[in-house]
Amino acid sequence: MIREYCKIFTAEARVNENFGSALEVVPQYLMYRPANSVPYATVEAELQGPFQTYCWADAGGKLNSKAISEVEQKCCTFQHWLHEWTHGNLLPTRLAGVDFKLTNIRVATKSKGYQGLSERGSPQVFDQFLTHHQCNYYCGLLGLRPLKPMDSLQPPTKTKGSRSPLLNRKMSVGSGSPHLPKKGSVSPHSQRRAGTSPKAPRKSQEPEDSNSTKAKAVDGR
């Protein structure tokens, strides 16, 4: 099944001329041996050259990968592509072989029995892959989406905030302002205007004084 996925990956990669050589999973054949104590066995073509491991998971389930050479980067891209293609249900945890020919592949499934495959990794491996994988040049050529943790994909919750302290301060200042008179109270300026002016009687007394002086002058004559 992984070989079929790799064929789809190779077909998409060859559309882009800049991708270069594509990966290939070496086919394995099931052989039946009735006279043997183990009647079934798998055989594959012999690979010529140094055998290397490009991506693997250690005994503790920690993912490790090399991303220096071209084939190593393309193996990391194949991990990213298969994870996105299967909506996060499949993840290659071991990719090894000679040059671009891969063999001895191990795949972790998010749920046991997914597409008939046995589970070879814990669910924590998928969460770890989201932070472990670093997108490279070939991920960009295939248009793969950057991996992000599930928590960051959730929209932030809106919290009901209290009123702004500046708004509260303005409201408190406006309510207790000394410039605004209270209802029912009379302004001291209006009291002065309504009352009689102390200068008014002085003006009214001036004509009386002038008449009295005129009367005294007549008597003196």
ZAGU-853085 format. One record per residue (C-alpha): residue in one letter; x, y, z negated. Coordinates in nm, 2 decimals, padded with zeros to 4 digits, always signed. Last residue first. Example, Ala and Ser with C-alpha at 12.3 -4.5 7.8 and 13.67 -1.06 7.14 Angstrom:
2
<vofi><rest>s</rest><east>+01.37</east><north>-00.11</north><up>-00.71</up></vofi>
<vofi><rest>a</rest><east>+01.23</east><north>-00.45</north><up>-00.78</up></vofi>
//
This chain:
221
<vofi><rest>r</rest><east>-03.27</east><north>+13.49</north><up>-05.12</up></vofi>
<vofi><rest>g</rest><east>-03.15</east><north>+13.23</north><up>-05.37</up></vofi>
<vofi><rest>d</rest><east>-03.48</east><north>+13.05</north><up>-05.35</up></vofi>
<vofi><rest>v</rest><east>-03.44</east><north>+13.01</north><up>-04.98</up></vofi>
<vofi><rest>a</rest><east>-03.09</east><north>+12.86</north><up>-05.01</up></vofi>
<vofi><rest>k</rest><east>-03.21</east><north>+12.62</north><up>-05.27</up></vofi>
<vofi><rest>a</rest><east>-03.48</east><north>+12.50</north><up>-05.03</up></vofi>
<vofi><rest>k</rest><east>-03.23</east><north>+12.45</north><up>-04.75</up></vofi>
<vofi><rest>t</rest><east>-03.00</east><north>+12.24</north><up>-04.98</up></vofi>
<vofi><rest>s</rest><east>-03.30</east><north>+12.02</north><up>-05.08</up></vofi>
<vofi><rest>n</rest><east>-03.39</east><north>+11.97</north><up>-04.71</up></vofi>
<vofi><rest>s</rest><east>-03.03</east><north>+11.85</north><up>-04.63</up></vofi>
<vofi><rest>d</rest><east>-03.03</east><north>+11.61</north><up>-04.92</up></vofi>
<vofi><rest>e</rest><east>-03.36</east><north>+11.46</north><up>-04.81</up></vofi>
<vofi><rest>p</rest><east>-03.23</east><north>+11.42</north><up>-04.45</up></vofi>
<vofi><rest>e</rest><east>-02.92</east><north>+11.22</north><up>-04.58</up></vofi>
<vofi><rest>q</rest><east>-03.12</east><north>+10.98</north><up>-04.80</up></vofi>
<vofi><rest>s</rest><east>-03.25</east><north>+10.77</north><up>-04.50</up></vofi>
<vofi><rest>k</rest><east>-02.90</east><north>+10.72</north><up>-04.37</up></vofi>
<vofi><rest>r</rest><east>-02.78</east><north>+10.60</north><up>-04.72</up></vofi>
<vofi><rest>p</rest><east>-03.08</east><north>+10.37</north><up>-04.74</up></vofi>
<vofi><rest>a</rest><east>-02.98</east><north>+10.19</north><up>-04.42</up></vofi>
<vofi><rest>k</rest><east>-02.61</east><north>+10.13</north><up>-04.51</up></vofi>
<vofi><rest>p</rest><east>-02.69</east><north>+09.85</north><up>-04.75</up></vofi>
<vofi><rest>s</rest><east>-02.84</east><north>+09.65</north><up>-04.46</up></vofi>
<vofi><rest>t</rest><east>-03.17</east><north>+09.48</north><up>-04.53</up></vofi>
<vofi><rest>g</rest><east>-03.18</east><north>+09.10</north><up>-04.51</up></vofi>
<vofi><rest>a</rest><east>-03.26</east><north>+08.90</north><up>-04.19</up></vofi>
<vofi><rest>r</rest><east>-02.92</east><north>+08.96</north><up>-04.03</up></vofi>
<vofi><rest>r</rest><east>-02.73</east><north>+08.87</north><up>-04.34</up></vofi>
<vofi><rest>q</rest><east>-02.94</east><north>+08.56</north><up>-04.38</up></vofi>
<vofi><rest>s</rest><east>-02.88</east><north>+08.46</north><up>-04.02</up></vofi>
<vofi><rest>h</rest><east>-02.51</east><north>+08.48</north><up>-04.07</up></vofi>
<vofi><rest>p</rest><east>-02.53</east><north>+08.26</north><up>-04.38</up></vofi>
<vofi><rest>s</rest><east>-02.69</east><north>+07.99</north><up>-04.16</up></vofi>
<vofi><rest>v</rest><east>-03.01</east><north>+07.84</north><up>-04.29</up></vofi>
<vofi><rest>s</rest><east>-03.04</east><north>+07.47</north><up>-04.37</up></vofi>
<vofi><rest>g</rest><east>-03.34</east><north>+07.27</north><up>-04.25</up></vofi>
<vofi><rest>k</rest><east>-03.13</east><north>+07.04</north><up>-04.02</up></vofi>
<vofi><rest>k</rest><east>-02.77</east><north>+07.04</north><up>-04.11</up></vofi>
<vofi><rest>p</rest><east>-02.53</east><north>+07.29</north><up>-03.94</up></vofi>
<vofi><rest>l</rest><east>-02.27</east><north>+07.16</north><up>-03.69</up></vofi>
<vofi><rest>h</rest><east>-01.94</east><north>+07.33</north><up>-03.74</up></vofi>
<vofi><rest>p</rest><east>-01.85</east><north>+07.12</north><up>-04.05</up></vofi>
<vofi><rest>s</rest><east>-01.82</east><north>+06.80</north><up>-03.83</up></vofi>
<vofi><rest>g</rest><east>-01.92</east><north>+06.49</north><up>-04.02</up></vofi>
<vofi><rest>s</rest><east>-02.11</east><north>+06.31</north><up>-03.74</up></vofi>
<vofi><rest>g</rest><east>-01.86</east><north>+06.41</north><up>-03.46</up></vofi>
<vofi><rest>v</rest><east>-01.56</east><north>+06.31</north><up>-03.66</up></vofi>
<vofi><rest>s</rest><east>-01.71</east><north>+05.97</north><up>-03.74</up></vofi>
<vofi><rest>m</rest><east>-01.81</east><north>+05.91</north><up>-03.37</up></vofi>
<vofi><rest>k</rest><east>-01.46</east><north>+06.02</north><up>-03.25</up></vofi>
<vofi><rest>r</rest><east>-01.29</east><north>+05.79</north><up>-03.50</up></vofi>
<vofi><rest>n</rest><east>-01.51</east><north>+05.50</north><up>-03.40</up></vofi>
<vofi><rest>l</rest><east>-01.43</east><north>+05.56</north><up>-03.03</up></vofi>
<vofi><rest>l</rest><east>-01.06</east><north>+05.58</north><up>-03.11</up></vofi>
<vofi><rest>p</rest><east>-01.09</east><north>+05.25</north><up>-03.31</up></vofi>
<vofi><rest>s</rest><east>-01.24</east><north>+05.08</north><up>-03.00</up></vofi>
<vofi><rest>r</rest><east>-01.55</east><north>+04.89</north><up>-03.07</up></vofi>
<vofi><rest>s</rest><east>-01.52</east><north>+04.53</north><up>-03.16</up></vofi>
<vofi><rest>g</rest><east>-01.41</east><north>+04.27</north><up>-02.90</up></vofi>
<vofi><rest>k</rest><east>-01.62</east><north>+03.98</north><up>-02.78</up></vofi>
<vofi><rest>t</rest><east>-01.38</east><north>+03.73</north><up>-02.65</up></vofi>
<vofi><rest>k</rest><east>-01.36</east><north>+03.62</north><up>-02.29</up></vofi>
<vofi><rest>t</rest><east>-01.23</east><north>+03.28</north><up>-02.23</up></vofi>
<vofi><rest>p</rest><east>-00.93</east><north>+03.24</north><up>-01.99</up></vofi>
<vofi><rest>p</rest><east>-01.01</east><north>+03.05</north><up>-01.68</up></vofi>
<vofi><rest>q</rest><east>-00.87</east><north>+02.69</north><up>-01.69</up></vofi>
<vofi><rest>l</rest><east>-00.58</east><north>+02.62</north><up>-01.45</up></vofi>
<vofi><rest>s</rest><east>-00.32</east><north>+02.71</north><up>-01.71</up></vofi>
<vofi><rest>d</rest><east>-00.44</east><north>+02.43</north><up>-01.93</up></vofi>
<vofi><rest>m</rest><east>-00.41</east><north>+02.17</north><up>-01.65</up></vofi>
<vofi><rest>p</rest><east>-00.04</east><north>+02.23</north><up>-01.62</up></vofi>
<vofi><rest>k</rest><east>+00.08</east><north>+02.37</north><up>-01.28</up></vofi>
<vofi><rest>l</rest><east>+00.22</east><north>+02.20</north><up>-00.97</up></vofi>
<vofi><rest>p</rest><east>+00.29</east><north>+02.43</north><up>-00.68</up></vofi>
<vofi><rest>r</rest><east>+00.07</east><north>+02.35</north><up>-00.38</up></vofi>
<vofi><rest>l</rest><east>+00.22</east><north>+02.15</north><up>-00.09</up></vofi>
<vofi><rest>g</rest><east>+00.25</east><north>+02.33</north><up>+00.24</up></vofi>
<vofi><rest>l</rest><east>+00.45</east><north>+02.05</north><up>+00.41</up></vofi>
<vofi><rest>l</rest><east>+00.74</east><north>+02.29</north><up>+00.48</up></vofi>
<vofi><rest>g</rest><east>+00.73</east><north>+02.43</north><up>+00.13</up></vofi>
<vofi><rest>c</rest><east>+00.77</east><north>+02.09</north><up>-00.03</up></vofi>
<vofi><rest>y</rest><east>+01.06</east><north>+02.04</north><up>+00.21</up></vofi>
<vofi><rest>y</rest><east>+01.25</east><north>+02.34</north><up>+00.08</up></vofi>
<vofi><rest>n</rest><east>+01.21</east><north>+02.24</north><up>-00.29</up></vofi>
<vofi><rest>c</rest><east>+00.94</east><north>+02.23</north><up>-00.56</up></vofi>
<vofi><rest>q</rest><east>+01.08</east><north>+02.14</north><up>-00.90</up></vofi>
<vofi><rest>h</rest><east>+00.91</east><north>+01.85</north><up>-01.07</up></vofi>
<vofi><rest>h</rest><east>+00.96</east><north>+01.81</north><up>-01.45</up></vofi>
<vofi><rest>t</rest><east>+00.67</east><north>+02.03</north><up>-01.56</up></vofi>
<vofi><rest>l</rest><east>+00.39</east><north>+01.86</north><up>-01.38</up></vofi>
<vofi><rest>f</rest><east>+00.57</east><north>+01.53</north><up>-01.39</up></vofi>
<vofi><rest>q</rest><east>+00.55</east><north>+01.53</north><up>-01.77</up></vofi>
<vofi><rest>d</rest><east>+00.17</east><north>+01.54</north><up>-01.77</up></vofi>
<vofi><rest>f</rest><east>+00.17</east><north>+01.25</north><up>-01.52</up></vofi>
<vofi><rest>v</rest><east>+00.42</east><north>+01.05</north><up>-01.73</up></vofi>
<vofi><rest>q</rest><east>+00.21</east><north>+01.11</north><up>-02.05</up></vofi>
<vofi><rest>p</rest><east>-00.05</east><north>+00.88</north><up>-01.90</up></vofi>
<vofi><rest>s</rest><east>+00.19</east><north>+00.59</north><up>-01.96</up></vofi>
<vofi><rest>g</rest><east>+00.35</east><north>+00.41</north><up>-01.67</up></vofi>
<vofi><rest>r</rest><east>+00.35</east><north>+00.08</north><up>-01.48</up></vofi>
<vofi><rest>e</rest><east>-00.03</east><north>+00.03</north><up>-01.44</up></vofi>
<vofi><rest>s</rest><east>-00.11</east><north>-00.25</north><up>-01.20</up></vofi>
<vofi><rest>l</rest><east>-00.24</east><north>-00.16</north><up>-00.85</up></vofi>
<vofi><rest>g</rest><east>-00.57</east><north>-00.27</north><up>-00.71</up></vofi>
<vofi><rest>q</rest><east>-00.67</east><north>+00.07</north><up>-00.58</up></vofi>
<vofi><rest>y</rest><east>-00.66</east><north>+00.20</north><up>-00.94</up></vofi>
<vofi><rest>g</rest><east>-00.64</east><north>-00.11</north><up>-01.16</up></vofi>
<vofi><rest>k</rest><east>-00.54</east><north>+00.08</north><up>-01.48</up></vofi>
<vofi><rest>s</rest><east>-00.61</east><north>+00.45</north><up>-01.46</up></vofi>
<vofi><rest>k</rest><east>-00.34</east><north>+00.71</north><up>-01.41</up></vofi>
<vofi><rest>t</rest><east>-00.14</east><north>+00.47</north><up>-01.19</up></vofi>
<vofi><rest>a</rest><east>+00.24</east><north>+00.45</north><up>-01.20</up></vofi>
<vofi><rest>v</rest><east>+00.43</east><north>+00.34</north><up>-00.90</up></vofi>
<vofi><rest>r</rest><east>+00.75</east><north>+00.14</north><up>-00.87</up></vofi>
<vofi><rest>i</rest><east>+00.95</east><north>+00.11</north><up>-00.55</up></vofi>
<vofi><rest>n</rest><east>+01.21</east><north>-00.16</north><up>-00.49</up></vofi>
<vofi><rest>t</rest><east>+01.28</east><north>-00.03</north><up>-00.14</up></vofi>
<vofi><rest>l</rest><east>+01.34</east><north>+00.29</north><up>+00.05</up></vofi>
<vofi><rest>k</rest><east>+01.51</east><north>+00.34</north><up>+00.38</up></vofi>
<vofi><rest>f</rest><east>+01.62</east><north>+00.71</north><up>+00.42</up></vofi>
<vofi><rest>d</rest><east>+01.98</east><north>+00.64</north><up>+00.31</up></vofi>
<vofi><rest>v</rest><east>+01.99</east><north>+00.30</north><up>+00.14</up></vofi>
<vofi><rest>g</rest><east>+01.73</east><north>+00.23</north><up>-00.12</up></vofi>
<vofi><rest>a</rest><east>+01.57</east><north>+00.36</north><up>-00.44</up></vofi>
<vofi><rest>l</rest><east>+01.25</east><north>+00.54</north><up>-00.54</up></vofi>
<vofi><rest>r</rest><east>+01.11</east><north>+00.47</north><up>-00.89</up></vofi>
<vofi><rest>t</rest><east>+00.83</east><north>+00.65</north><up>-01.08</up></vofi>
<vofi><rest>p</rest><east>+00.61</east><north>+00.70</north><up>-00.77</up></vofi>
<vofi><rest>l</rest><east>+00.29</east><north>+00.87</north><up>-00.89</up></vofi>
<vofi><rest>l</rest><east>-00.07</east><north>+00.78</north><up>-00.82</up></vofi>
<vofi><rest>n</rest><east>-00.39</east><north>+00.92</north><up>-00.97</up></vofi>
<vofi><rest>g</rest><east>-00.32</east><north>+01.30</north><up>-00.95</up></vofi>
<vofi><rest>h</rest><east>-00.56</east><north>+01.38</north><up>-00.67</up></vofi>
<vofi><rest>t</rest><east>-00.44</east><north>+01.09</north><up>-00.45</up></vofi>
<vofi><rest>w</rest><east>-00.29</east><north>+01.33</north><up>-00.19</up></vofi>
<vofi><rest>e</rest><east>-00.15</east><north>+01.56</north><up>-00.45</up></vofi>
<vofi><rest>h</rest><east>+00.05</east><north>+01.30</north><up>-00.64</up></vofi>
<vofi><rest>l</rest><east>+00.15</east><north>+01.14</north><up>-00.31</up></vofi>
<vofi><rest>w</rest><east>+00.29</east><north>+01.47</north><up>-00.18</up></vofi>
<vofi><rest>h</rest><east>+00.48</east><north>+01.56</north><up>-00.50</up></vofi>
<vofi><rest>q</rest><east>+00.64</east><north>+01.22</north><up>-00.52</up></vofi>
<vofi><rest>f</rest><east>+00.73</east><north>+01.24</north><up>-00.15</up></vofi>
<vofi><rest>t</rest><east>+00.88</east><north>+01.58</north><up>-00.20</up></vofi>
<vofi><rest>c</rest><east>+01.10</east><north>+01.44</north><up>-00.47</up></vofi>
<vofi><rest>c</rest><east>+01.21</east><north>+01.17</north><up>-00.23</up></vofi>
<vofi><rest>k</rest><east>+01.27</east><north>+01.44</north><up>+00.03</up></vofi>
<vofi><rest>q</rest><east>+01.50</east><north>+01.62</north><up>-00.21</up></vofi>
<vofi><rest>e</rest><east>+01.70</east><north>+01.30</north><up>-00.27</up></vofi>
<vofi><rest>v</rest><east>+01.73</east><north>+01.23</north><up>+00.10</up></vofi>
<vofi><rest>e</rest><east>+01.87</east><north>+01.57</north><up>+00.17</up></vofi>
<vofi><rest>s</rest><east>+02.13</east><north>+01.56</north><up>-00.10</up></vofi>
<vofi><rest>i</rest><east>+02.11</east><north>+01.75</north><up>-00.44</up></vofi>
<vofi><rest>a</rest><east>+01.77</east><north>+01.68</north><up>-00.59</up></vofi>
<vofi><rest>k</rest><east>+01.83</east><north>+01.38</north><up>-00.82</up></vofi>
<vofi><rest>s</rest><east>+01.55</east><north>+01.26</north><up>-01.04</up></vofi>
<vofi><rest>n</rest><east>+01.47</east><north>+01.15</north><up>-01.39</up></vofi>
<vofi><rest>l</rest><east>+01.14</east><north>+01.10</north><up>-01.56</up></vofi>
<vofi><rest>k</rest><east>+01.12</east><north>+01.00</north><up>-01.92</up></vofi>
<vofi><rest>g</rest><east>+00.92</east><north>+00.69</north><up>-02.00</up></vofi>
<vofi><rest>g</rest><east>+01.13</east><north>+00.58</north><up>-02.29</up></vofi>
<vofi><rest>a</rest><east>+01.29</east><north>+00.29</north><up>-02.09</up></vofi>
<vofi><rest>d</rest><east>+01.40</east><north>+00.54</north><up>-01.82</up></vofi>
<vofi><rest>a</rest><east>+01.19</east><north>+00.66</north><up>-01.53</up></vofi>
<vofi><rest>w</rest><east>+01.34</east><north>+00.67</north><up>-01.18</up></vofi>
<vofi><rest>c</rest><east>+01.40</east><north>+00.89</north><up>-00.88</up></vofi>
<vofi><rest>y</rest><east>+01.69</east><north>+00.86</north><up>-00.63</up></vofi>
<vofi><rest>t</rest><east>+01.84</east><north>+00.52</north><up>-00.70</up></vofi>
<vofi><rest>q</rest><east>+02.13</east><north>+00.43</north><up>-00.46</up></vofi>
<vofi><rest>f</rest><east>+02.23</east><north>+00.12</north><up>-00.27</up></vofi>
<vofi><rest>p</rest><east>+02.55</east><north>+00.17</north><up>-00.07</up></vofi>
<vofi><rest>g</rest><east>+02.53</east><north>+00.04</north><up>+00.29</up></vofi>
<vofi><rest>q</rest><east>+02.36</east><north>-00.23</north><up>+00.50</up></vofi>
<vofi><rest>l</rest><east>+02.00</east><north>-00.31</north><up>+00.40</up></vofi>
<vofi><rest>e</rest><east>+01.89</east><north>-00.67</north><up>+00.43</up></vofi>
<vofi><rest>a</rest><east>+01.54</east><north>-00.71</north><up>+00.56</up></vofi>
<vofi><rest>e</rest><east>+01.27</east><north>-00.81</north><up>+00.31</up></vofi>
<vofi><rest>v</rest><east>+01.16</east><north>-01.12</north><up>+00.13</up></vofi>
<vofi><rest>t</rest><east>+00.89</east><north>-01.18</north><up>-00.13</up></vofi>
<vofi><rest>a</rest><east>+00.83</east><north>-01.50</north><up>-00.32</up></vofi>
<vofi><rest>y</rest><east>+00.55</east><north>-01.75</north><up>-00.39</up></vofi>
<vofi><rest>p</rest><east>+00.57</east><north>-02.11</north><up>-00.49</up></vofi>
<vofi><rest>v</rest><east>+00.77</east><north>-02.06</north><up>-00.81</up></vofi>
<vofi><rest>s</rest><east>+00.85</east><north>-02.42</north><up>-00.91</up></vofi>
<vofi><rest>n</rest><east>+00.95</east><north>-02.48</north><up>-00.54</up></vofi>
<vofi><rest>a</rest><east>+00.80</east><north>-02.74</north><up>-00.31</up></vofi>
<vofi><rest>p</rest><east>+00.50</east><north>-02.53</north><up>-00.21</up></vofi>
<vofi><rest>r</rest><east>+00.72</east><north>-02.23</north><up>-00.09</up></vofi>
<vofi><rest>y</rest><east>+00.49</east><north>-01.95</north><up>+00.03</up></vofi>
<vofi><rest>m</rest><east>+00.66</east><north>-01.63</north><up>+00.16</up></vofi>
<vofi><rest>l</rest><east>+00.52</east><north>-01.29</north><up>+00.11</up></vofi>
<vofi><rest>y</rest><east>+00.68</east><north>-01.03</north><up>+00.33</up></vofi>
<vofi><rest>q</rest><east>+00.82</east><north>-00.69</north><up>+00.22</up></vofi>
<vofi><rest>p</rest><east>+00.83</east><north>-00.39</north><up>+00.45</up></vofi>
<vofi><rest>v</rest><east>+01.11</east><north>-00.13</north><up>+00.40</up></vofi>
<vofi><rest>v</rest><east>+00.96</east><north>+00.20</north><up>+00.31</up></vofi>
<vofi><rest>e</rest><east>+01.07</east><north>+00.48</north><up>+00.55</up></vofi>
<vofi><rest>l</rest><east>+01.15</east><north>+00.84</north><up>+00.48</up></vofi>
<vofi><rest>a</rest><east>+01.17</east><north>+01.10</north><up>+00.75</up></vofi>
<vofi><rest>s</rest><east>+01.46</east><north>+01.25</north><up>+00.93</up></vofi>
<vofi><rest>g</rest><east>+01.43</east><north>+01.62</north><up>+01.01</up></vofi>
<vofi><rest>f</rest><east>+01.18</east><north>+01.85</north><up>+00.85</up></vofi>
<vofi><rest>n</rest><east>+01.25</east><north>+02.14</north><up>+01.08</up></vofi>
<vofi><rest>e</rest><east>+01.05</east><north>+01.99</north><up>+01.36</up></vofi>
<vofi><rest>n</rest><east>+00.73</east><north>+02.01</north><up>+01.16</up></vofi>
<vofi><rest>v</rest><east>+00.47</east><north>+01.76</north><up>+01.29</up></vofi>
<vofi><rest>r</rest><east>+00.72</east><north>+01.49</north><up>+01.19</up></vofi>
<vofi><rest>a</rest><east>+00.64</east><north>+01.55</north><up>+00.82</up></vofi>
<vofi><rest>e</rest><east>+00.27</east><north>+01.48</north><up>+00.85</up></vofi>
<vofi><rest>a</rest><east>+00.34</east><north>+01.14</north><up>+01.03</up></vofi>
<vofi><rest>t</rest><east>+00.60</east><north>+01.05</north><up>+00.77</up></vofi>
<vofi><rest>f</rest><east>+00.36</east><north>+01.11</north><up>+00.48</up></vofi>
<vofi><rest>i</rest><east>+00.10</east><north>+00.90</north><up>+00.65</up></vofi>
<vofi><rest>k</rest><east>+00.35</east><north>+00.62</north><up>+00.70</up></vofi>
<vofi><rest>c</rest><east>+00.46</east><north>+00.66</north><up>+00.33</up></vofi>
<vofi><rest>y</rest><east>+00.11</east><north>+00.60</north><up>+00.22</up></vofi>
<vofi><rest>e</rest><east>+00.10</east><north>+00.28</north><up>+00.42</up></vofi>
<vofi><rest>r</rest><east>+00.43</east><north>+00.17</north><up>+00.26</up></vofi>
<vofi><rest>i</rest><east>+00.28</east><north>+00.24</north><up>-00.08</up></vofi>
<vofi><rest>m</rest><east>+00.00</east><north>+00.00</north><up>+00.00</up></vofi>
//
